[in-house]
């Protein structure tokens, strides 16, 4: 009988990924709101692009972190 045990190193890696996702989830919309509040400034387009990229990266990190945590708990060795 084989029992599934949580792989602690993979779990910690997934939690770290989720922490970076959380930081990106705050930073992306903040940059987008800064860009949308100052459309006449010369840095409007670069800040808008960076805000969109960080927001997309946050969603990617969120899914990757959840997948890593699930693999640490349910993947057979």
PyMOL Python script that loads the backbone (N, CA, C, O; Angstrom):
from pymol import cmd

cmd.read_pdbstr("""\
ATOM      1  N   UNK A   1       0.845  -1.182   0.000  1.00  0.00           N
ATOM      2  CA  UNK A   1       0.000   0.000   0.000  1.00  0.00           C
ATOM      3  C   UNK A   1       0.893   1.249   0.000  1.00  0.00           C
ATOM      4  O   UNK A   1       1.751   1.434   0.863  1.00  0.00           O
ATOM      5  N   UNK A   2       0.652   2.082  -0.994  1.00  0.00           N
ATOM      6  CA  UNK A   2       1.482   3.289  -1.127  1.00  0.00           C
ATOM      7  C   UNK A   2       0.690   4.503  -0.656  1.00  0.00           C
ATOM      8  O   UNK A   2      -0.449   4.715  -1.071  1.00  0.00           O
ATOM      9  N   UNK A   3       1.297   5.282   0.201  1.00  0.00           N
ATOM     10  CA  UNK A   3       0.647   6.502   0.667  1.00  0.00           C
ATOM     11  C   UNK A   3       1.285   7.692  -0.028  1.00  0.00           C
ATOM     12  O   UNK A   3       2.495   7.731  -0.253  1.00  0.00           O
ATOM     13  N   UNK A   4       0.453   8.649  -0.357  1.00  0.00           N
ATOM     14  CA  UNK A   4       0.958   9.882  -0.971  1.00  0.00           C
ATOM     15  C   UNK A   4       1.370  10.836   0.131  1.00  0.00           C
ATOM     16  O   UNK A   4       0.566  11.208   0.986  1.00  0.00           O
ATOM     17  N   UNK A   5       2.624  11.224   0.100  1.00  0.00           N
ATOM     18  CA  UNK A   5       3.109  12.209   1.059  1.00  0.00           C
ATOM     19  C   UNK A   5       3.440  13.489   0.311  1.00  0.00           C
ATOM     20  O   UNK A   5       3.839  13.459  -0.854  1.00  0.00           O
ATOM     21  N   UNK A   6       3.274  14.588   0.982  1.00  0.00           N
ATOM     22  CA  UNK A   6       3.554  15.880   0.373  1.00  0.00           C
ATOM     23  C   UNK A   6       5.056  16.086   0.268  1.00  0.00           C
ATOM     24  O   UNK A   6       5.796  15.920   1.238  1.00  0.00           O
ATOM     25  N   UNK A   7       5.490  16.455  -0.941  1.00  0.00           N
ATOM     26  CA  UNK A   7       6.894  16.785  -1.159  1.00  0.00           C
ATOM     27  C   UNK A   7       7.105  18.221  -0.678  1.00  0.00           C
ATOM     28  O   UNK A   7       6.639  19.171  -1.307  1.00  0.00           O
ATOM     29  N   UNK A   8       7.808  18.364   0.434  1.00  0.00           N
ATOM     30  CA  UNK A   8       7.926  19.670   1.094  1.00  0.00           C
ATOM     31  C   UNK A   8       8.689  20.697   0.251  1.00  0.00           C
ATOM     32  O   UNK A   8       8.329  21.874   0.243  1.00  0.00           O
ATOM     33  N   UNK A   9       9.739  20.266  -0.459  1.00  0.00           N
ATOM     34  CA  UNK A   9      10.507  21.229  -1.259  1.00  0.00           C
ATOM     35  C   UNK A   9       9.680  21.768  -2.416  1.00  0.00           C
ATOM     36  O   UNK A   9       9.750  22.955  -2.736  1.00  0.00           O
ATOM     37  N   UNK A  10       8.893  20.891  -3.047  1.00  0.00           N
ATOM     38  CA  UNK A  10       8.033  21.347  -4.136  1.00  0.00           C
ATOM     39  C   UNK A  10       6.917  22.242  -3.611  1.00  0.00           C
ATOM     40  O   UNK A  10       6.524  23.203  -4.272  1.00  0.00           O
ATOM     41  N   UNK A  11       6.414  21.929  -2.436  1.00  0.00           N
ATOM     42  CA  UNK A  11       5.377  22.757  -1.825  1.00  0.00           C
ATOM     43  C   UNK A  11       5.898  24.159  -1.531  1.00  0.00           C
ATOM     44  O   UNK A  11       5.207  25.143  -1.791  1.00  0.00           O
ATOM     45  N   UNK A  12       7.104  24.256  -0.993  1.00  0.00           N
ATOM     46  CA  UNK A  12       7.695  25.567  -0.700  1.00  0.00           C
ATOM     47  C   UNK A  12       7.936  26.346  -1.985  1.00  0.00           C
ATOM     48  O   UNK A  12       7.739  27.560  -2.022  1.00  0.00           O
ATOM     49  N   UNK A  13       8.359  25.657  -3.037  1.00  0.00           N
ATOM     50  CA  UNK A  13       8.561  26.306  -4.334  1.00  0.00           C
ATOM     51  C   UNK A  13       7.239  26.874  -4.865  1.00  0.00           C
ATOM     52  O   UNK A  13       7.209  27.977  -5.412  1.00  0.00           O
ATOM     53  N   UNK A  14       6.156  26.122  -4.702  1.00  0.00           N
ATOM     54  CA  UNK A  14       4.850  26.600  -5.142  1.00  0.00           C
ATOM     55  C   UNK A  14       4.365  27.788  -4.326  1.00  0.00           C
ATOM     56  O   UNK A  14       3.755  28.709  -4.869  1.00  0.00           O
ATOM     57  N   UNK A  15       4.631  27.770  -3.036  1.00  0.00           N
ATOM     58  CA  UNK A  15       4.219  28.892  -2.180  1.00  0.00           C
ATOM     59  C   UNK A  15       5.002  30.151  -2.538  1.00  0.00           C
ATOM     60  O   UNK A  15       4.447  31.250  -2.547  1.00  0.00           O
ATOM     61  N   UNK A  16       6.296  29.993  -2.835  1.00  0.00           N
ATOM     62  CA  UNK A  16       7.092  31.151  -3.259  1.00  0.00           C
ATOM     63  C   UNK A  16       6.558  31.725  -4.566  1.00  0.00           C
ATOM     64  O   UNK A  16       6.509  32.943  -4.739  1.00  0.00           O
ATOM     65  N   UNK A  17       6.158  30.850  -5.484  1.00  0.00           N
ATOM     66  CA  UNK A  17       5.585  31.311  -6.750  1.00  0.00           C
ATOM     67  C   UNK A  17       4.302  32.091  -6.501  1.00  0.00           C
ATOM     68  O   UNK A  17       4.060  33.111  -7.146  1.00  0.00           O
ATOM     69  N   UNK A  18       3.483  31.620  -5.572  1.00  0.00           N
ATOM     70  CA  UNK A  18       2.242  32.332  -5.257  1.00  0.00           C
ATOM     71  C   UNK A  18       2.500  33.675  -4.580  1.00  0.00           C
ATOM     72  O   UNK A  18       1.720  34.611  -4.752  1.00  0.00           O
ATOM     73  N   UNK A  19       3.584  33.780  -3.814  1.00  0.00           N
ATOM     74  CA  UNK A  19       3.927  35.071  -3.201  1.00  0.00           C
ATOM     75  C   UNK A  19       4.294  36.086  -4.281  1.00  0.00           C
ATOM     76  O   UNK A  19       3.863  37.238  -4.230  1.00  0.00           O
ATOM     77  N   UNK A  20       5.098  35.650  -5.264  1.00  0.00           N
ATOM     78  CA  UNK A  20       5.426  36.550  -6.371  1.00  0.00           C
ATOM     79  C   UNK A  20       4.185  36.892  -7.192  1.00  0.00           C
ATOM     80  O   UNK A  20       4.065  38.008  -7.698  1.00  0.00           O
ATOM     81  N   UNK A  21       3.270  35.947  -7.325  1.00  0.00           N
ATOM     82  CA  UNK A  21       2.018  36.227  -8.035  1.00  0.00           C
ATOM     83  C   UNK A  21       1.203  37.274  -7.281  1.00  0.00           C
ATOM     84  O   UNK A  21       0.604  38.160  -7.890  1.00  0.00           O
ATOM     85  N   UNK A  22       1.183  37.168  -5.959  1.00  0.00           N
ATOM     86  CA  UNK A  22       0.437  38.138  -5.152  1.00  0.00           C
ATOM     87  C   UNK A  22       1.016  39.540  -5.309  1.00  0.00           C
ATOM     88  O   UNK A  22       0.276  40.515  -5.444  1.00  0.00           O
ATOM     89  N   UNK A  23       2.349  39.636  -5.290  1.00  0.00           N
ATOM     90  CA  UNK A  23       2.975  40.947  -5.483  1.00  0.00           C
ATOM     91  C   UNK A  23       2.662  41.501  -6.872  1.00  0.00           C
ATOM     92  O   UNK A  23       2.399  42.694  -7.024  1.00  0.00           O
ATOM     93  N   UNK A  24       2.691  40.641  -7.873  1.00  0.00           N
ATOM     94  CA  UNK A  24       2.390  41.077  -9.235  1.00  0.00           C
ATOM     95  C   UNK A  24       0.915  41.443  -9.387  1.00  0.00           C
ATOM     96  O   UNK A  24       0.571  42.336 -10.161  1.00  0.00           O
ATOM     97  N   UNK A  25       0.045  40.753  -8.651  1.00  0.00           N
ATOM     98  CA  UNK A  25      -1.378  41.071  -8.721  1.00  0.00           C
ATOM     99  C   UNK A  25      -1.683  42.463  -8.180  1.00  0.00           C
ATOM    100  O   UNK A  25      -2.675  43.074  -8.576  1.00  0.00           O
ATOM    101  N   UNK A  26      -0.851  42.967  -7.288  1.00  0.00           N
ATOM    102  CA  UNK A  26      -1.027  44.336  -6.818  1.00  0.00           C
ATOM    103  C   UNK A  26      -0.302  45.340  -7.702  1.00  0.00           C
ATOM    104  O   UNK A  26      -0.828  46.418  -7.980  1.00  0.00           O
ATOM    105  N   UNK A  27       0.906  44.990  -8.147  1.00  0.00           N
ATOM    106  CA  UNK A  27       1.726  45.944  -8.889  1.00  0.00           C
ATOM    107  C   UNK A  27       1.163  46.238 -10.282  1.00  0.00           C
ATOM    108  O   UNK A  27       1.207  47.382 -10.732  1.00  0.00           O
ATOM    109  N   UNK A  28       0.634  45.220 -10.970  1.00  0.00           N
ATOM    110  CA  UNK A  28       0.105  45.411 -12.323  1.00  0.00           C
ATOM    111  C   UNK A  28      -1.039  46.410 -12.387  1.00  0.00           C
ATOM    112  O   UNK A  28      -0.956  47.375 -13.147  1.00  0.00           O
ATOM    113  N   UNK A  29      -2.115  46.213 -11.609  1.00  0.00           N
ATOM    114  CA  UNK A  29      -3.209  47.187 -11.647  1.00  0.00           C
ATOM    115  C   UNK A  29      -2.832  48.581 -11.152  1.00  0.00           C
ATOM    116  O   UNK A  29      -3.403  49.573 -11.603  1.00  0.00           O
ATOM    117  N   UNK A  30      -1.874  48.663 -10.228  1.00  0.00           N
ATOM    118  CA  UNK A  30      -1.418  49.989  -9.789  1.00  0.00           C
ATOM    119  C   UNK A  30      -0.769  50.726 -10.954  1.00  0.00           C
ATOM    120  O   UNK A  30      -1.040  51.905 -11.178  1.00  0.00           O
ATOM    121  N   UNK A  31       0.087  50.027 -11.694  1.00  0.00           N
ATOM    122  CA  UNK A  31       0.717  50.660 -12.858  1.00  0.00           C
ATOM    123  C   UNK A  31      -0.311  51.017 -13.930  1.00  0.00           C
ATOM    124  O   UNK A  31      -0.195  52.059 -14.575  1.00  0.00           O
ATOM    125  N   UNK A  32      -1.310  50.164 -14.123  1.00  0.00           N
ATOM    126  CA  UNK A  32      -2.353  50.469 -15.107  1.00  0.00           C
ATOM    127  C   UNK A  32      -3.157  51.703 -14.696  1.00  0.00           C
ATOM    128  O   UNK A  32      -3.490  52.535 -15.541  1.00  0.00           O
ATOM    129  N   UNK A  33      -3.466  51.825 -13.419  1.00  0.00           N
ATOM    130  CA  UNK A  33      -4.224  53.009 -12.986  1.00  0.00           C
ATOM    131  C   UNK A  33      -3.382  54.275 -13.088  1.00  0.00           C
ATOM    132  O   UNK A  33      -3.908  55.344 -13.400  1.00  0.00           O
ATOM    133  N   UNK A  34      -2.082  54.165 -12.830  1.00  0.00           N
ATOM    134  CA  UNK A  34      -1.196  55.321 -13.013  1.00  0.00           C
ATOM    135  C   UNK A  34      -1.182  55.747 -14.474  1.00  0.00           C
ATOM    136  O   UNK A  34      -1.238  56.935 -14.789  1.00  0.00           O
ATOM    137  N   UNK A  35      -1.104  54.755 -15.365  1.00  0.00           N
ATOM    138  CA  UNK A  35      -1.067  55.066 -16.798  1.00  0.00           C
ATOM    139  C   UNK A  35      -2.385  55.686 -17.256  1.00  0.00           C
ATOM    140  O   UNK A  35      -2.374  56.669 -17.997  1.00  0.00           O
ATOM    141  N   UNK A  36      -3.509  55.135 -16.834  1.00  0.00           N
ATOM    142  CA  UNK A  36      -4.806  55.652 -17.286  1.00  0.00           C
ATOM    143  C   UNK A  36      -5.144  57.010 -16.674  1.00  0.00           C
ATOM    144  O   UNK A  36      -5.956  57.747 -17.234  1.00  0.00           O
ATOM    145  N   UNK A  37      -4.542  57.350 -15.546  1.00  0.00           N
ATOM    146  CA  UNK A  37      -4.801  58.661 -14.953  1.00  0.00           C
ATOM    147  C   UNK A  37      -3.951  59.759 -15.567  1.00  0.00           C
ATOM    148  O   UNK A  37      -4.245  60.938 -15.370  1.00  0.00           O
ATOM    149  N   UNK A  38      -2.905  59.407 -16.304  1.00  0.00           N
ATOM    150  CA  UNK A  38      -2.025  60.408 -16.931  1.00  0.00           C
ATOM    151  C   UNK A  38      -1.817  60.118 -18.415  1.00  0.00           C
ATOM    152  O   UNK A  38      -0.690  59.844 -18.827  1.00  0.00           O
ATOM    153  N   UNK A  39      -2.874  60.170 -19.230  1.00  0.00           N
ATOM    154  CA  UNK A  39      -2.693  59.825 -20.647  1.00  0.00           C
ATOM    155  C   UNK A  39      -1.910  60.876 -21.449  1.00  0.00           C
ATOM    156  O   UNK A  39      -1.449  60.587 -22.553  1.00  0.00           O
ATOM    157  N   UNK A  40      -1.758  62.081 -20.910  1.00  0.00           N
ATOM    158  CA  UNK A  40      -1.043  63.126 -21.653  1.00  0.00           C
ATOM    159  C   UNK A  40       0.458  63.122 -21.387  1.00  0.00           C
ATOM    160  O   UNK A  40       1.195  63.856 -22.045  1.00  0.00           O
ATOM    161  N   UNK A  41       0.922  62.322 -20.452  1.00  0.00           N
ATOM    162  CA  UNK A  41       2.355  62.258 -20.123  1.00  0.00           C
ATOM    163  C   UNK A  41       3.109  61.467 -21.193  1.00  0.00           C
ATOM    164  O   UNK A  41       2.523  60.626 -21.874  1.00  0.00           O
ATOM    165  N   UNK A  42       4.410  61.739 -21.339  1.00  0.00           N
ATOM    166  CA  UNK A  42       5.178  61.009 -22.360  1.00  0.00           C
ATOM    167  C   UNK A  42       5.421  59.540 -22.031  1.00  0.00           C
ATOM    168  O   UNK A  42       5.692  58.750 -22.935  1.00  0.00           O
ATOM    169  N   UNK A  43       5.331  59.158 -20.765  1.00  0.00           N
ATOM    170  CA  UNK A  43       5.547  57.759 -20.379  1.00  0.00           C
ATOM    171  C   UNK A  43       4.257  56.952 -20.324  1.00  0.00           C
ATOM    172  O   UNK A  43       4.227  55.871 -19.736  1.00  0.00           O
ATOM    173  N   UNK A  44       3.190  57.466 -20.932  1.00  0.00           N
ATOM    174  CA  UNK A  44       1.891  56.788 -20.886  1.00  0.00           C
ATOM    175  C   UNK A  44       1.967  55.395 -21.512  1.00  0.00           C
ATOM    176  O   UNK A  44       1.566  54.415 -20.883  1.00  0.00           O
ATOM    177  N   UNK A  45       2.466  55.296 -22.721  1.00  0.00           N
ATOM    178  CA  UNK A  45       2.508  54.014 -23.436  1.00  0.00           C
ATOM    179  C   UNK A  45       3.450  53.014 -22.754  1.00  0.00           C
ATOM    180  O   UNK A  45       3.049  51.865 -22.567  1.00  0.00           O
ATOM    181  N   UNK A  46       4.687  53.390 -22.371  1.00  0.00           N
ATOM    182  CA  UNK A  46       5.539  52.392 -21.708  1.00  0.00           C
ATOM    183  C   UNK A  46       4.966  51.876 -20.377  1.00  0.00           C
ATOM    184  O   UNK A  46       5.062  50.685 -20.084  1.00  0.00           O
ATOM    185  N   UNK A  47       4.379  52.761 -19.580  1.00  0.00           N
ATOM    186  CA  UNK A  47       3.803  52.329 -18.306  1.00  0.00           C
ATOM    187  C   UNK A  47       2.590  51.436 -18.548  1.00  0.00           C
ATOM    188  O   UNK A  47       2.366  50.475 -17.812  1.00  0.00           O
ATOM    189  N   UNK A  48       1.812  51.752 -19.571  1.00  0.00           N
ATOM    190  CA  UNK A  48       0.655  50.929 -19.910  1.00  0.00           C
ATOM    191  C   UNK A  48       1.086  49.526 -20.354  1.00  0.00           C
ATOM    192  O   UNK A  48       0.481  48.530 -19.956  1.00  0.00           O
ATOM    193  N   UNK A  49       2.118  49.459 -21.169  1.00  0.00           N
ATOM    194  CA  UNK A  49       2.616  48.162 -21.639  1.00  0.00           C
ATOM    195  C   UNK A  49       3.179  47.350 -20.472  1.00  0.00           C
ATOM    196  O   UNK A  49       2.893  46.158 -20.356  1.00  0.00           O
ATOM    197  N   UNK A  50       3.971  47.979 -19.614  1.00  0.00           N
ATOM    198  CA  UNK A  50       4.547  47.272 -18.467  1.00  0.00           C
ATOM    199  C   UNK A  50       3.446  46.796 -17.522  1.00  0.00           C
ATOM    200  O   UNK A  50       3.529  45.685 -16.998  1.00  0.00           O
ATOM    201  N   UNK A  51       2.427  47.607 -17.297  1.00  0.00           N
ATOM    202  CA  UNK A  51       1.313  47.213 -16.436  1.00  0.00           C
ATOM    203  C   UNK A  51       0.551  46.018 -16.994  1.00  0.00           C
ATOM    204  O   UNK A  51       0.162  45.122 -16.244  1.00  0.00           O
ATOM    205  N   UNK A  52       0.335  46.002 -18.311  1.00  0.00           N
ATOM    206  CA  UNK A  52      -0.343  44.862 -18.938  1.00  0.00           C
ATOM    207  C   UNK A  52       0.507  43.605 -18.856  1.00  0.00           C
ATOM    208  O   UNK A  52      -0.016  42.522 -18.592  1.00  0.00           O
ATOM    209  N   UNK A  53       1.813  43.731 -19.079  1.00  0.00           N
ATOM    210  CA  UNK A  53       2.698  42.567 -19.013  1.00  0.00           C
ATOM    211  C   UNK A  53       2.765  41.996 -17.597  1.00  0.00           C
ATOM    212  O   UNK A  53       2.735  40.779 -17.412  1.00  0.00           O
ATOM    213  N   UNK A  54       2.856  42.874 -16.602  1.00  0.00           N
ATOM    214  CA  UNK A  54       2.913  42.401 -15.216  1.00  0.00           C
ATOM    215  C   UNK A  54       1.595  41.743 -14.817  1.00  0.00           C
ATOM    216  O   UNK A  54       1.601  40.750 -14.090  1.00  0.00           O
ATOM    217  N   UNK A  55       0.466  42.277 -15.280  1.00  0.00           N
ATOM    218  CA  UNK A  55      -0.826  41.669 -14.960  1.00  0.00           C
ATOM    219  C   UNK A  55      -0.947  40.282 -15.592  1.00  0.00           C
ATOM    220  O   UNK A  55      -1.433  39.348 -14.955  1.00  0.00           O
ATOM    221  N   UNK A  56      -0.508  40.150 -16.834  1.00  0.00           N
ATOM    222  CA  UNK A  56      -0.526  38.839 -17.481  1.00  0.00           C
ATOM    223  C   UNK A  56       0.413  37.860 -16.811  1.00  0.00           C
ATOM    224  O   UNK A  56       0.087  36.684 -16.654  1.00  0.00           O
ATOM    225  N   UNK A  57       1.583  38.347 -16.414  1.00  0.00           N
ATOM    226  CA  UNK A  57       2.562  37.506 -15.727  1.00  0.00           C
ATOM    227  C   UNK A  57       2.027  37.048 -14.369  1.00  0.00           C
ATOM    228  O   UNK A  57       2.323  35.939 -13.924  1.00  0.00           O
ATOM    229  N   UNK A  58       1.239  37.902 -13.713  1.00  0.00           N
ATOM    230  CA  UNK A  58       0.653  37.531 -12.418  1.00  0.00           C
ATOM    231  C   UNK A  58      -0.322  36.368 -12.581  1.00  0.00           C
ATOM    232  O   UNK A  58      -0.339  35.449 -11.762  1.00  0.00           O
ATOM    233  N   UNK A  59      -1.125  36.406 -13.629  1.00  0.00           N
ATOM    234  CA  UNK A  59      -2.066  35.310 -13.873  1.00  0.00           C
ATOM    235  C   UNK A  59      -1.316  34.026 -14.179  1.00  0.00           C
ATOM    236  O   UNK A  59      -1.692  32.956 -13.700  1.00  0.00           O
ATOM    237  N   UNK A  60      -0.248  34.126 -14.980  1.00  0.00           N
ATOM    238  CA  UNK A  60       0.574  32.952 -15.287  1.00  0.00           C
ATOM    239  C   UNK A  60       1.189  32.371 -14.011  1.00  0.00           C
ATOM    240  O   UNK A  60       1.151  31.158 -13.801  1.00  0.00           O
ATOM    241  N   UNK A  61       1.753  33.229 -13.160  1.00  0.00           N
ATOM    242  CA  UNK A  61       2.357  32.753 -11.918  1.00  0.00           C
ATOM    243  C   UNK A  61       1.329  32.126 -10.985  1.00  0.00           C
ATOM    244  O   UNK A  61       1.633  31.167 -10.275  1.00  0.00           O
ATOM    245  N   UNK A  62       0.123  32.660 -10.986  1.00  0.00           N
ATOM    246  CA  UNK A  62      -0.929  32.113 -10.145  1.00  0.00           C
ATOM    247  C   UNK A  62      -1.237  30.671 -10.541  1.00  0.00           C
ATOM    248  O   UNK A  62      -1.293  29.791  -9.681  1.00  0.00           O
ATOM    249  N   UNK A  63      -1.434  30.425 -11.829  1.00  0.00           N
ATOM    250  CA  UNK A  63      -1.714  29.071 -12.290  1.00  0.00           C
ATOM    251  C   UNK A  63      -0.517  28.145 -12.083  1.00  0.00           C
ATOM    252  O   UNK A  63      -0.683  26.984 -11.708  1.00  0.00           O
ATOM    253  N   UNK A  64       0.687  28.661 -12.328  1.00  0.00           N
ATOM    254  CA  UNK A  64       1.878  27.835 -12.155  1.00  0.00           C
ATOM    255  C   UNK A  64       2.074  27.456 -10.686  1.00  0.00           C
ATOM    256  O   UNK A  64       2.439  26.319 -10.389  1.00  0.00           O
ATOM    257  N   UNK A  65       1.836  28.388  -9.772  1.00  0.00           N
ATOM    258  CA  UNK A  65       1.973  28.108  -8.346  1.00  0.00           C
ATOM    259  C   UNK A  65       0.964  27.092  -7.858  1.00  0.00           C
ATOM    260  O   UNK A  65       1.305  26.203  -7.078  1.00  0.00           O
ATOM    261  N   UNK A  66      -0.285  27.213  -8.312  1.00  0.00           N
ATOM    262  CA  UNK A  66      -1.310  26.253  -7.909  1.00  0.00           C
ATOM    263  C   UNK A  66      -0.983  24.869  -8.466  1.00  0.00           C
ATOM    264  O   UNK A  66      -1.157  23.865  -7.775  1.00  0.00           O
ATOM    265  N   UNK A  67      -0.510  24.810  -9.714  1.00  0.00           N
ATOM    266  CA  UNK A  67      -0.143  23.526 -10.315  1.00  0.00           C
ATOM    267  C   UNK A  67       1.025  22.894  -9.566  1.00  0.00           C
ATOM    268  O   UNK A  67       1.034  21.682  -9.348  1.00  0.00           O
ATOM    269  N   UNK A  68       2.005  23.694  -9.170  1.00  0.00           N
ATOM    270  CA  UNK A  68       3.152  23.173  -8.427  1.00  0.00           C
ATOM    271  C   UNK A  68       2.725  22.627  -7.069  1.00  0.00           C
ATOM    272  O   UNK A  68       3.205  21.575  -6.647  1.00  0.00           O
ATOM    273  N   UNK A  69       1.832  23.327  -6.384  1.00  0.00           N
ATOM    274  CA  UNK A  69       1.346  22.857  -5.089  1.00  0.00           C
ATOM    275  C   UNK A  69       0.546  21.565  -5.256  1.00  0.00           C
ATOM    276  O   UNK A  69       0.684  20.646  -4.448  1.00  0.00           O
ATOM    277  N   UNK A  70      -0.279  21.486  -6.283  1.00  0.00           N
ATOM    278  CA  UNK A  70      -1.038  20.257  -6.520  1.00  0.00           C
ATOM    279  C   UNK A  70      -0.110  19.085  -6.841  1.00  0.00           C
ATOM    280  O   UNK A  70      -0.344  17.961  -6.397  1.00  0.00           O
ATOM    281  N   UNK A  71       0.947  19.354  -7.615  1.00  0.00           N
ATOM    282  CA  UNK A  71       1.911  18.289  -7.914  1.00  0.00           C
ATOM    283  C   UNK A  71       2.633  17.823  -6.658  1.00  0.00           C
ATOM    284  O   UNK A  71       2.942  16.640  -6.521  1.00  0.00           O
ATOM    285  N   UNK A  72       2.903  18.747  -5.741  1.00  0.00           N
ATOM    286  CA  UNK A  72       3.595  18.343  -4.519  1.00  0.00           C
ATOM    287  C   UNK A  72       2.720  17.450  -3.643  1.00  0.00           C
ATOM    288  O   UNK A  72       3.241  16.622  -2.896  1.00  0.00           O
ATOM    289  N   UNK A  73       1.424  17.603  -3.724  1.00  0.00           N
ATOM    290  CA  UNK A  73       0.542  16.817  -2.877  1.00  0.00           C
ATOM    291  C   UNK A  73       0.082  15.511  -3.521  1.00  0.00           C
ATOM    292  O   UNK A  73      -0.032  14.497  -2.832  1.00  0.00           O
ATOM    293  N   UNK A  74      -0.184  15.516  -4.824  1.00  0.00           N
ATOM    294  CA  UNK A  74      -0.865  14.383  -5.444  1.00  0.00           C
ATOM    295  C   UNK A  74      -0.024  13.598  -6.442  1.00  0.00           C
ATOM    296  O   UNK A  74      -0.464  12.543  -6.899  1.00  0.00           O
ATOM    297  N   UNK A  75       1.151  14.062  -6.795  1.00  0.00           N
ATOM    298  CA  UNK A  75       1.960  13.344  -7.791  1.00  0.00           C
ATOM    299  C   UNK A  75       2.621  12.130  -7.168  1.00  0.00           C
ATOM    300  O   UNK A  75       3.190  12.201  -6.078  1.00  0.00           O
ATOM    301  N   UNK A  76       2.535  11.016  -7.878  1.00  0.00           N
ATOM    302  CA  UNK A  76       3.173   9.798  -7.385  1.00  0.00           C
ATOM    303  C   UNK A  76       4.629   9.795  -7.776  1.00  0.00           C
ATOM    304  O   UNK A  76       5.002  10.300  -8.835  1.00  0.00           O
ATOM    305  N   UNK A  77       5.459   9.218  -6.909  1.00  0.00           N
ATOM    306  CA  UNK A  77       6.894   9.221  -7.150  1.00  0.00           C
ATOM    307  C   UNK A  77       7.322   7.960  -7.855  1.00  0.00           C
ATOM    308  O   UNK A  77       8.506   7.786  -8.143  1.00  0.00           O
TER     309      UNK A  77
END
""", "prot")
cmd.dss("prot")
cmd.show_as("cartoon", "prot")
cmd.util.cbc("prot")
cmd.orient("prot")
